[in-house]
Amino acid sequence: MERGYLYGFALLQIFTSLYPAIAERSSTFANGDALTRLEFLPLMVTSIYCAIGVIWAFLKLSVLYLREMF
């Protein structure tokens, strides 16, 4: 599961790199304002993805610690 999470960083990097180009291209179309208003979307997705990893690591280390303790 951890290896899949690490591979997900490659997808996250692709998304955060391509999002500005996609938002710029969509703004030329008829209702393309929606993507340009979400300029902080890559930052939010990165924060949520990293938060999931931190919570997973905390829970896994907590379980290891409690098993060793008892």
Sequence and secondary structure as in RCSB ss.txt:
>XXXX:A:sequence
MERGYLYGFALLQIFTSLYPAIAERSSTFANGDALTRLEFLPLMVTSIYCAIGVIWAFLKLSVLYLREMF
>XXXX:A:secstr
 HHHHHHHHHHHHHHHHHHHHHHHHHTTSTTTHHHHT TTHHHHHHHHHHHHHHHHHHHHHHHHHHHHH 
